[in-house]
Amino acid sequence: MLYDNQSNDKATERLTDLFEQCRIELLLLEEIAAEIALLLADIRASDDRPSVRNRAAAANLTQSFYNGVENILKRTSKYCGVPLPKTEQWHSELAQRFTKENHIAHGLPILLVPEIVTSVTILRRFRHVIMHGYAMNLDWERMSVNVELVTDIFPPFRTAVEEFLAQEQRRITPPD
């Protein structure tokens, strides 16, 4: 019986760590989504002609948002005991592991629910463009579509993460 309690204590500790890491990431993602909404409103108020500074801010915030999503995916993968992909396409492969079609094969939860999978893929590709380009070269008309995805992605992603954490809590917590 002592072994079971120790095992349960370790599982509870691991979940508590994941819970805290995800809580911090979700708060940051929420802040980024709010900042993007404000930035888009400012740009719309200025005749949809963003300055280089506004384009750079939008690009950086969007990249940060995707990085936060990916951080949660990496931490959840580690929590579930699933090693990260080692291929050159690991960003894509990691995200695919959390989709409805692929999660069971990897022993992972569905965090990228069907309604956001395409948008997350678009953001991942946009993140790559941002990392290897200059803000002054970004075309706002093409870029803005990507930036606007953040506010659509965040609510269902947050819900999926919170539901997974709650499910894990119920699984680990012994009945009274």
C-alpha positions in Angstrom: 0.0 0.0 0.0 2.9 2.4 0.7 4.1 2.0 -2.9 0.7 3.0 -4.2 0.7 6.1 -2.1 4.2 7.0 -3.2 3.3 6.4 -6.8 0.2 8.5 -6.5 2.2 11.3 -4.7 4.6 11.4 -7.6 1.8 11.5 -10.2 0.1 14.3 -8.2 3.4 16.2 -8.1 4.0 15.8 -11.9 0.4 16.9 -12.6 0.8 19.9 -10.2 4.0 20.9 -12.1 2.2 20.6 -15.5 -0.8 22.5 -14.1 1.4 25.4 -13.0 3.4 25.5 -16.3 0.2 25.5 -18.3 -1.4 28.1 -16.1 1.5 30.5 -16.7 1.5 29.8 -20.5 -2.3 30.2 -20.8 -2.1 33.6 -18.9 0.6 34.7 -21.3 -1.4 33.5 -24.3 -4.4 35.3 -23.0 -2.4 38.5 -22.7 -1.0 38.1 -26.2 -4.4 37.6 -27.7 -5.7 40.7 -25.9 -2.7 42.8 -27.1 -3.3 41.5 -30.7 -7.0 42.5 -30.5 -6.0 46.0 -29.3 -3.3 46.3 -32.0 -5.7 45.3 -34.7 -8.3 47.8 -33.4 -5.6 50.5 -33.5 -4.6 49.6 -37.1 -8.2 49.6 -38.2 -8.7 53.0 -36.7 -5.7 54.3 -38.7 -7.3 53.3 -42.1 -5.7 49.8 -42.1 -2.3 51.3 -42.8 0.0 49.9 -40.1 3.4 51.3 -39.6 6.5 49.1 -39.7 6.4 49.3 -35.9 2.8 47.9 -35.8 3.7 45.2 -38.3 6.7 44.2 -36.3 4.6 44.2 -33.1 1.9 42.1 -34.7 4.5 39.7 -36.1 6.3 39.3 -32.8 3.1 38.8 -30.8 1.9 36.2 -33.3 5.2 34.4 -33.2 5.1 34.5 -29.4 1.6 33.1 -29.4 2.5 30.1 -31.5 5.6 29.6 -29.3 3.3 29.5 -26.2 1.0 26.9 -27.8 4.0 24.8 -28.7 5.4 25.1 -25.2 2.2 23.6 -23.8 2.4 20.8 -26.4 6.0 20.1 -25.5 5.2 20.1 -21.7 2.2 17.9 -22.2 4.2 15.5 -24.3 6.8 15.2 -21.6 4.2 14.8 -18.9 2.7 11.9 -20.9 6.1 10.3 -21.3 6.2 10.8 -25.1 9.6 12.0 -26.4 9.6 15.0 -28.7 10.1 14.3 -32.4 13.6 14.3 -33.7 13.1 15.1 -37.4 13.7 18.3 -39.2 9.9 18.8 -39.3 9.5 18.3 -35.6 7.4 21.4 -35.1 4.8 20.0 -37.5 5.1 16.5 -36.2 4.6 17.6 -32.6 1.4 19.5 -33.5 0.0 16.6 -35.5 0.4 14.3 -32.5 -2.2 16.4 -30.6 -5.0 16.2 -33.3 -8.1 14.0 -33.2 -6.6 11.9 -36.0 -3.3 11.2 -34.4 -3.5 11.5 -30.6 -4.3 7.9 -29.8 -1.2 6.6 -31.7 1.0 8.7 -29.5 -0.8 8.4 -26.2 -1.6 12.2 -26.1 -4.7 14.2 -25.5 -6.5 16.2 -28.2 -5.3 19.7 -27.6 -5.6 20.9 -31.2 -9.3 20.4 -31.6 -10.6 20.0 -35.2 -11.8 23.6 -35.5 -8.3 25.1 -34.9 -6.0 22.5 -36.6 -5.8 24.4 -39.9 -5.4 27.8 -38.2 -2.6 26.4 -36.0 -0.9 25.0 -39.1 -1.1 28.4 -40.8 0.3 30.1 -37.7 3.2 27.7 -37.5 4.1 28.4 -41.1 3.7 32.1 -40.5 6.0 31.9 -37.5 8.7 30.4 -39.8 8.3 33.4 -42.2 8.6 35.9 -39.3 11.7 34.2 -37.9 13.5 34.4 -41.3 12.3 37.8 -42.6 12.1 41.5 -41.8 9.1 43.3 -40.5 9.3 46.0 -43.1 9.0 43.4 -45.8 5.8 41.9 -44.5 2.8 42.6 -46.6 0.0 43.7 -44.1 -2.9 42.4 -46.3 -1.4 38.9 -46.3 0.0 39.1 -42.8 -3.2 40.3 -41.1 -5.1 37.2 -41.9 -2.5 35.2 -39.9 -2.5 37.7 -37.0 -6.3 37.6 -36.7 -6.2 33.8 -36.3 -4.8 34.2 -32.8 -8.0 35.5 -31.3 -9.9 32.6 -33.0 -7.5 29.9 -31.8 -7.1 30.9 -28.2 -10.5 30.1 -26.6 -10.8 26.5 -28.0 -7.2 25.8 -27.2 -7.5 27.0 -23.6 -10.7 24.9 -23.2 -8.9 21.8 -24.5 -5.9 22.3 -22.2 -8.1 23.0 -19.2 -10.3 19.9 -19.9 -7.3 17.7 -20.2 -5.9 19.0 -16.9 -9.2 18.4 -15.2 -9.5 14.9 -16.6 -6.0 14.1 -15.4 -6.9 15.5 -11.9 -9.9 13.2 -11.8 -7.8 10.2 -13.0 -5.1 10.7 -10.4 -7.2 11.8 -7.4 -8.3 8.7 -5.5 -11.9 8.5 -4.6 -12.8 9.2 -1.0 
